[in-house]
Amino acid sequence: MNWFLEVERLHEMLKLLTETISGQPKGRFDMLRGLFLHHEGIMRPAELAIVADMTRASSSHNLDILERDNLIHRKTDPNDRRSAMVSLTPKGHKLMSEILPSYLKAIEAVAQTTSSPLTDASVLRIKGYNAHIESLVQSIKDSQNK
């Protein structure tokens, strides 16, 4: 059980690192990063909610803040007037161009601090834990909805 607490703490420390470097809550940074790295540079709000691991309501609130801060721009999808498309503003693009290299450098530094780096087998094991936890959560939600 101690290993699990350490993994949980690692997750929280990575969140703190992300927020410190970006000056944004992790979810908003994840949205900005998703837009910055997307091959077209434009995404639907629902896609950004998935990227940031947020509910649609929380995603909408965060998009409002990013838009207010002039980091993103929302416009109506020309192919579907009921839908919106989100892209970075020049200010948002500049911000990500400045902070993403620092973020990646910091993550790389964290990865190199251990004498035994994660192996492919370790990563597969962690993915297995995540899949099992996801399955447990879904089972609990299903039983609560009955």
N, C-alpha and C positions, 0 to 999 in steps of 0.2 A: 504494500500500500504506500510505502514511502516514495517509491518511484513515481507513483501517480501524482502525489502532492508536488513533487519536483517538476513534473511535466506541466502541471497546472500553474505553478509559480513561473516557469519558463514562459508560458503563454502570456501571463500578466506582465512579465518584464519586457517581452517583445512588444506588447501593446504600449507600455510606457515609453519604450524607445521610439516607436513609431510616432507617438503623439508629441514627444519632445522634439524630434527632428523636424516634423512637418508643421508643428504649431496647430494641428487640426486633430479632433477626435479621430480615432482609428477608422471608424466607419466612413467618415467624410474623406479621409486620405485614401481609403480603398476605392471610393468612387472616383476621385480625381486620378488615381493611378490607373484605374480601369479605362477611363477615357483617354488618358495620355498614351497608354500602351495599345489601345484598340487600333487595328489596322486602318479603319476608316475615321477614327477619332470622333465618332458619333454613336450614341447608344440610346435605347429606350429606357425610361425610368425603371421598368420592371427588370430589365437586364442589370441595371446598376444596383438594384436592391439585392439581386442574387450575388453579384460581385462583392458587395459589402456585407453580405450575410445579415440583412435587415428585413423587417416586414415592409410591406409597401407603404404603410402609414408612416413609419419611422423614416423610410427612404424619402418620402415626399417632404417631410419636415426638414430633413438634412439638405435636400436639393433646394428648398426655399432659402435656407441659410447660405448655401454656396452661391446661389443666384444673387442674393442680397449683397454678398461680399464681392460680386463681379468676378467670380472664378469660373462660373458656368453660364451657359446661355441655353434657354429652352425655346424651342419653336415648334409650331404645329407641323406634323408629318404631312408633306404634300400628297402622299398616297393614301392617308387615312386621317381625316380632319379631327377624329376623336382621339388621336394619339399624339404624343409629344416626342420630340427628339432632343437629346441633350448633347452639348459639345462644350469644350473648354473655350473660354474667352482668351484673348491674348494674355491677360493678366494671369489666368489659370495655367496656361501653357508655360509662361515664364516661371511661375512658381514651381511647377513640376520639373521643369528643366534644371532648376537650381537645387531642389531638394532630393530628387530621386537618386542622383549619383551618391549623395551623402548617405541616404538611407541604405542603398545597396552596399556601400562600403562598410557601413556599421554592421549590417547583417553578416557580411563576409568575415569581418573581424570577430564577431561572436562565434561563427562557425569554426574559426581557426584557433579558438582559445582552448579547445579540448585536445588532449593528447590522442584520443581515439575518435576520429570523426565518425559520423553516422555512416553506416554501410548501407548498401541497397537492402540487405536483409532487415536492418533496423527500421528503415523507412517503410518497408512492406509490413512489418509488425505493427508500427504506429498506425498505418492506414487500416490494418485489420482491426485494431482497437477502435478507431474512429467509426468504421463501418458497423461494428458490433454495438457501440454506444448509440449510433444513429438508429439502428434497428430496435434497440431497447426503448429509446424515446418514442419511436413510432408506435410500438406495442402499448406503451403506457397511454399515449394520446388516444389510440383506438379504443382501449378499455374504458377510458374516461368518457368517450363519446357515446358509449352504449347505453 
